[in-house]
Amino acid sequence: MTRHVSAQVDGFKACLGGEELKRACATLSGALISGKLPVRQTSGGNTSRGRGAGTAPLIALAEDADLHVRELAFAARQYAVATAEQPDDYDALYNHGLVLQELSGKLQPASAEQAAMLQQACSRYEAALLLKPSSHAALYNWGVALSDLARAVKQSSPAEAVAALHLASQKYAESLQLHPRNPQALNNWGLVLQELSSDARDWLERDALVRSAMDKFRLALRSRPDFDRGCYNLGTVFYTFAMALQSDTDAPASRQAKDLSVRTLLAVAAQYICLAHALQPAKEIYRKSLSVVRQMLPLPFLRAGYLTAPRSRSIGTVTETYRRDWFVLDHRSLRQASSMEASLSTAGAGVLSSSSGQRAAAPGVSASAAAAGVAGGDDEPLVLALAELLAVRRCAEPSLPEGGGLWVSTAGVPTGVYLVADDADAADAWVDALVLCQHLVGSHCSEALEEALAPTPAKRKQSAALAM
């Protein structure tokens, strides 16, 4: 589905991992320059090409105009010799795989030569893991190589591509068992699952794969809130899922329910893409994507919706009482919305109570508050300043009202405030938004978010009219 959106919407493109691979290859290049990587020669004085190193692609790459490419081609030939002479050398096998994988990116995309080099890289990782089964790095990079191989053979051999993706998913899972919550592995695993969803047999299988991909991206960004690519990819998977739902006539939902679900999914997609842009405002891909989805935000807020929250005067007491109110989140705080803020946040995006797409009544004094004789102003509105947030996480407290629970600890209330969203999906979106906004404010990098949420001229006129 990512491919579908990339072809139609300028700016949408999945960001792949690879920092570890690039760092490793840079180290290898440095070893060549410094002379730390020995040059093995034949008795005739010529450099030995070793097993698999005399292929035409390597010969061509060894004469490339780019010095870095020539160094890597030379390293590949040396590692081929080393692994032929010492097949039980884990480091040589692993580094050979890294170099071949990097060099494959210099060949013609989707060519037979590129696929063959990636297959050889996979065989190097497989051999290395026989010697060191606990190497999460070899498992991770094997997964990356398999993902690259799937793209290389997708047109010529779709079945082989799907098999490579399934195996890549397995390798990422095994890598994470050894190195839990590695954001790179989680992000790449999510991309593999997202790609597999585009070839799903039916809507139920697609839904399961997409939701699993969302879980991986979400774990990645919660493990490292500054991981902008995981945040961006989570936004794109919501966007592509919304587009697929909109165009799929077999989706098990009525037209009205489907339309509401699509709108909600698009608003959540906009939330993550906006946050990715705020994390890295200089990235062109994020800026372009934000220009596409910005209108789907409940501007001038990042997120808006119903939360069941304790009345401010009862927080922390044995008689803590809850009521369902409309909340808004911007670059300053999560707060119970005023009448004007409620009108602003619902005018453009529509009123959706949850990610399930159920339509809610217009925000105002909650039914529970009215029943208790609260007229909106009888209790102080709940405000959680982002600068005071200490921790945010999902929770499953059985004493809470029905819905998706979240717990927010602040400097003022370190024991925490419990909030309840209408369902688990909405609770996850609230937690992600709060975690990332907390990171931006704590890192003194919230200016880009503030700018992205700034109202348009038309919105400013509407705000002024409501204030009169």
C-alpha positions in Angstrom: 0.0 0.0 0.0 3.0 2.3 0.6 3.8 1.8 -3.1 0.3 2.8 -4.1 0.4 6.1 -2.2 4.0 6.9 -3.3 2.8 6.7 -6.9 -0.1 9.0 -6.3 0.8 11.5 -3.6 3.9 13.5 -3.7 5.8 13.2 -0.5 4.7 9.8 0.7 7.6 7.4 0.8 8.6 4.8 3.3 11.9 5.5 5.1 14.1 2.4 5.4 16.6 1.7 8.1 20.3 1.2 7.4 22.4 3.4 9.7 24.1 0.4 11.3 25.0 -1.0 7.8 26.4 2.4 6.7 28.5 2.8 9.8 29.9 -0.7 9.5 30.8 -0.1 5.8 32.4 3.3 6.7 34.5 1.4 9.3 35.6 -1.1 6.6 36.5 1.7 4.3 38.6 3.3 7.0 40.4 0.0 7.6 41.3 -0.1 4.0 42.7 3.4 4.0 44.7 2.8 7.2 46.0 -0.5 6.0 44.4 -2.5 8.8 42.7 -4.8 6.3 45.4 -7.1 4.8 45.8 -7.6 1.1 46.1 -11.2 0.2 48.0 -11.9 -3.0 48.6 -15.0 -5.2 52.0 -16.3 -5.9 52.0 -14.4 -9.1 51.6 -11.1 -7.2 48.1 -10.3 -8.4 45.3 -9.7 -5.9 43.4 -12.9 -5.4 39.7 -12.6 -6.3 38.5 -15.5 -4.1 35.2 -17.2 -4.1 32.5 -15.1 -5.9 34.7 -12.0 -6.1 35.6 -12.4 -9.8 32.1 -11.7 -11.1 31.5 -9.0 -13.7 29.6 -6.7 -11.3 32.5 -6.7 -8.8 35.0 -6.1 -11.6 32.9 -3.1 -12.8 32.5 -1.7 -9.3 36.2 -2.0 -8.6 36.7 0.5 -11.5 33.9 2.9 -10.4 34.6 6.6 -10.3 33.5 6.7 -6.6 36.5 6.0 -4.3 34.2 4.6 -1.6 32.7 2.1 -4.1 36.1 1.0 -5.2 37.2 0.5 -1.6 34.1 -1.6 -0.9 34.6 -3.7 -4.0 38.2 -4.3 -3.0 37.1 -5.2 0.6 34.5 -7.7 -0.9 37.3 -9.5 -2.8 39.5 -9.6 0.3 36.7 -11.0 2.5 35.9 -13.6 -0.1 39.5 -14.8 0.1 39.4 -14.7 3.9 36.2 -16.7 4.2 37.5 -19.3 1.7 40.7 -19.8 3.7 39.0 -19.6 7.2 35.3 -20.6 6.8 34.9 -20.4 10.6 35.8 -16.7 10.8 32.6 -15.0 12.0 33.9 -11.5 11.6 35.0 -12.1 8.0 31.7 -13.7 7.1 29.6 -11.0 8.7 31.7 -8.1 7.2 31.6 -9.8 3.8 27.8 -9.8 4.0 27.7 -6.1 5.0 30.0 -5.1 2.1 28.1 -7.1 -0.5 24.8 -5.7 0.8 26.1 -2.1 0.5 27.6 -2.8 -3.0 24.3 -4.2 -4.2 22.8 -0.7 -3.9 25.3 0.5 -6.5 24.0 -1.9 -9.2 21.1 -1.5 -11.5 17.9 -1.7 -9.4 15.9 -4.9 -9.8 18.6 -6.4 -12.0 19.6 -10.1 -11.9 23.1 -8.9 -10.8 21.7 -7.0 -7.8 19.5 -10.0 -6.7 22.5 -12.4 -7.0 24.7 -10.1 -4.9 21.9 -9.8 -2.2 21.5 -13.6 -2.2 25.2 -13.9 -1.6 25.0 -11.4 1.3 22.2 -13.5 2.8 24.3 -16.6 2.6 27.2 -14.8 4.4 24.9 -13.8 7.2 23.5 -17.4 7.4 27.0 -18.8 7.6 28.0 -16.3 10.3 25.0 -17.1 12.4 25.9 -20.8 12.4 29.1 -19.8 14.1 27.5 -17.2 16.4 23.7 -17.8 16.8 23.4 -15.0 19.4 24.4 -12.2 16.9 21.4 -9.9 16.8 23.3 -7.7 14.3 23.7 -10.5 11.8 20.0 -11.4 12.1 19.0 -7.7 11.7 21.1 -7.2 8.6 20.0 -10.5 7.2 16.5 -9.1 7.5 17.5 -5.9 5.7 19.2 -7.9 2.9 16.0 -10.0 2.5 13.9 -6.9 2.3 16.2 -5.5 -0.4 16.1 -8.8 -2.2 12.2 -8.7 -2.2 12.3 -5.3 -3.9 14.9 -6.5 -6.4 12.8 -9.5 -7.5 9.3 -8.2 -7.1 8.6 -7.7 -10.8 10.5 -10.7 -12.1 9.5 -13.2 -9.4 6.6 -12.1 -7.2 6.4 -15.4 -5.3 10.1 -15.2 -4.4 9.6 -11.6 -3.2 6.8 -12.6 -0.9 8.9 -15.5 0.4 11.8 -13.1 1.1 9.5 -10.7 3.0 8.2 -13.5 5.2 11.7 -14.7 5.9 12.8 -11.0 6.6 9.9 -10.8 9.1 11.2 -13.9 10.9 14.7 -12.5 11.1 13.6 -9.2 12.5 11.6 -11.1 15.1 14.6 -13.3 16.0 16.8 -10.2 16.2 14.4 -8.5 18.6 14.4 -11.5 20.9 18.1 -10.9 21.4 18.0 -7.1 21.3 14.5 -6.1 22.4 13.0 -2.7 21.5 15.6 -2.0 18.9 13.9 0.9 17.0 15.6 0.1 13.7 14.5 -3.5 13.7 11.0 -2.6 14.8 10.7 0.0 12.1 12.0 -2.3 9.4 9.7 -5.1 10.6 6.8 -2.8 10.4 7.7 -1.9 6.8 7.9 -5.6 5.8 4.4 -6.2 7.3 3.0 -3.2 5.6 4.4 -4.4 2.3 2.9 -7.9 2.9 -0.5 -6.3 3.5 -0.6 -5.0 0.0 -0.7 -8.7 -1.3 -3.2 -9.9 1.4 -5.8 -12.4 0.2 -8.7 -10.6 1.9 -9.6 -7.6 4.1 -9.3 -9.5 7.3 -5.7 -10.6 6.5 -4.9 -7.1 5.4 -6.3 -5.6 8.6 -4.3 -8.0 10.8 -1.0 -7.3 8.9 -1.6 -3.5 9.0 -2.4 -3.5 12.7 0.7 -5.6 13.4 2.8 -3.1 11.4 1.3 -0.2 13.4 2.3 -2.0 16.6 5.9 -2.3 15.4 6.2 1.4 14.4 4.5 2.4 17.7 7.0 0.4 19.8 9.8 1.9 17.8 8.9 5.5 18.6 8.0 4.8 22.2 11.4 3.2 22.6 13.0 6.3 21.2 10.8 9.3 20.9 13.3 11.1 18.7 13.0 8.3 16.1 11.4 10.4 13.4 11.3 7.7 10.7 9.2 5.4 12.9 6.8 8.2 13.6 6.6 9.1 9.9 6.1 5.5 8.8 3.3 5.1 11.4 1.6 8.1 9.8 2.0 6.6 6.3 0.6 3.3 7.3 -2.5 5.0 8.8 -2.8 7.0 5.6 -2.5 4.1 3.2 -4.9 2.0 5.4 -7.4 4.8 5.1 -7.1 5.0 1.4 -7.4 1.2 1.1 -10.5 1.2 3.2 -12.0 4.0 1.2 -11.5 2.2 -2.1 -12.3 -1.4 -0.9 -15.8 -2.5 -1.7 -15.4 -5.7 0.3 -14.6 -3.9 3.6 -17.1 -5.2 6.3 -18.7 -1.9 7.2 -21.6 0.2 6.1 -20.9 3.2 3.9 -21.5 5.7 6.7 -19.3 3.8 9.2 -16.6 3.4 6.6 -16.5 7.1 5.8 -16.2 8.0 9.4 -13.5 5.5 9.9 -11.6 6.9 7.0 -11.8 10.4 8.3 -10.6 9.3 11.7 -7.7 7.3 10.3 -6.6 10.3 8.2 -6.7 12.6 11.2 -4.4 10.1 13.1 -2.1 9.9 10.0 -1.9 13.7 10.0 -1.0 13.6 13.7 2.1 11.4 13.2 3.3 13.1 10.1 3.0 16.5 11.8 5.1 15.1 14.7 7.7 13.6 12.4 8.0 17.1 10.7 8.4 18.7 14.1 11.1 16.2 15.0 13.0 16.9 11.8 11.7 20.0 10.1 14.5 20.2 7.6 13.5 16.9 5.9 11.8 17.7 2.6 9.8 14.4 2.6 8.1 15.3 5.9 7.4 18.9 4.7 5.7 17.7 1.5 3.7 15.0 3.3 2.6 17.5 5.9 1.3 19.8 3.2 -0.9 17.0 2.0 -2.4 16.0 5.4 -2.3 19.3 7.4 -5.9 20.0 6.5 -6.9 16.8 8.3 -5.7 18.1 11.6 -8.1 19.7 14.1 -6.2 23.0 13.8 -5.0 24.8 15.7 -4.6 21.6 17.7 -2.6 18.4 17.1 -5.3 16.2 18.5 -8.9 16.6 19.8 -11.4 14.1 21.2 -13.3 12.8 24.1 -11.6 11.6 27.3 -13.1 10.4 30.5 -11.1 12.3 33.1 -11.3 12.8 36.9 -12.8 16.1 38.0 -9.9 18.3 38.9 -10.9 18.8 42.6 -11.2 15.0 43.1 -7.8 13.9 41.7 -6.0 11.8 44.2 -8.9 11.5 46.6 -10.8 8.4 47.6 -13.9 9.9 46.1 -12.3 10.5 42.7 -15.1 11.0 40.2 -15.0 10.9 36.4 -16.8 12.6 33.6 -16.5 12.5 29.8 -15.3 15.8 28.3 -13.8 17.1 25.1 -10.0 17.6 25.3 -7.5 19.3 23.0 -3.7 18.9 22.7 -1.4 21.5 21.2 2.3 22.5 21.7 1.6 23.7 25.2 -0.8 21.3 27.0 -3.4 18.7 27.1 -6.5 20.4 28.4 -10.2 20.3 28.8 -11.5 22.4 25.9 -13.3 25.7 26.4 -16.4 26.2 24.3 -14.4 28.2 21.7 -11.7 25.5 21.5 -14.2 22.8 21.1 -15.9 24.6 18.2 -12.5 25.3 16.5 -11.3 21.7 16.9 -14.5 20.2 15.5 -15.4 22.6 12.7 -12.8 21.4 10.2 -12.2 17.8 11.1 -15.7 16.8 12.2 -16.6 15.3 15.5 -15.4 11.7 16.0 -15.4 10.1 19.4 -12.9 7.4 18.6 -10.8 5.7 16.0 -13.6 3.2 15.5 -15.4 6.0 13.6 -18.4 6.5 15.8 -20.0 9.9 15.5 -20.3 11.8 18.8 -22.5 14.6 19.9 -21.1 18.1 19.6 -18.8 18.9 22.5 -20.2 20.7 25.5 -21.2 20.0 29.1 -21.0 16.2 29.5 -24.1 14.2 30.4 -22.4 13.0 33.6 -21.5 16.5 34.5 -25.1 17.7 33.9 -26.5 14.8 35.9 -24.2 15.8 38.8 -25.3 19.4 38.6 -22.1 20.7 37.2 -22.6 23.5 34.8 -19.2 23.5 33.1 -17.7 26.2 35.3 -18.3 24.7 38.7 -15.0 22.8 38.5 -11.6 23.9 37.4 -10.8 22.6 33.9 -8.1 19.9 33.9 -4.9 21.1 32.3 -1.8 19.0 31.9 1.1 21.2 30.8 3.6 19.4 28.5 6.6 21.0 30.3 5.5 19.3 33.5 4.9 15.8 32.1 7.1 13.1 33.7 5.7 9.9 32.1 2.9 8.7 29.9 1.8 5.1 29.3 -1.1 2.9 28.6 -2.7 1.2 31.6 -5.3 -1.5 32.3 -6.6 -0.4 35.7 -9.8 -2.4 36.4 -11.4 0.3 38.5 -11.4 2.8 35.6 -14.5 3.4 33.4 -14.8 1.3 30.3 -12.5 2.2 27.4 -8.8 2.5 26.7 -6.9 3.7 29.8 -3.8 5.9 30.0 -1.8 7.2 32.9 -0.1 10.6 32.9 2.4 11.6 35.7 3.2 15.3 36.1 5.4 17.4 38.4 2.3 18.6 40.1 0.7 15.2 40.4 3.6 12.6 40.4 1.3 9.8 41.4 -0.4 10.3 38.1 -3.8 11.1 36.5 -5.8 8.4 34.9 -7.6 9.2 31.7 -9.9 6.9 29.6 -10.3 7.2 25.8 -13.3 5.7 24.1 -11.3 2.7 22.9 -7.8 1.2 22.8 -6.9 2.7 19.4 -7.8 6.2 20.5 -5.8 5.6 23.8 -2.7 4.6 21.8 -2.9 7.7 19.6 -3.3 9.9 22.7 -0.3 8.3 24.4 1.9 8.6 21.3 1.0 12.2 20.8 1.7 13.0 24.5 5.0 11.1 24.5 6.3 12.9 21.4 5.1 16.3 22.4 6.7 15.8 25.8 10.0 15.0 24.1 9.7 18.0 21.8 9.0 20.4 24.7 11.7 18.8 26.9 14.2 19.1 24.1 13.3 22.7 23.5 12.3 21.8 19.9 8.6 22.6 19.9 8.8 25.6 17.6 8.3 23.5 14.5 5.2 22.0 16.0 3.8 25.4 17.0 4.4 26.6 13.5 2.7 23.6 11.9 -0.3 24.1 14.1 -0.6 27.8 13.5 -4.1 28.5 12.1 -4.5 29.5 8.4 -5.9 33.0 7.7 -9.4 31.5 7.2 -9.1 29.7 10.5 -8.0 32.9 12.2 -11.1 34.7 10.9 -13.3 31.8 12.2 -11.5 32.0 15.6 -12.1 35.7 15.8 -15.8 35.3 14.9 -16.3 32.7 17.6 -14.6 34.9 20.2 -17.0 37.8 19.6 
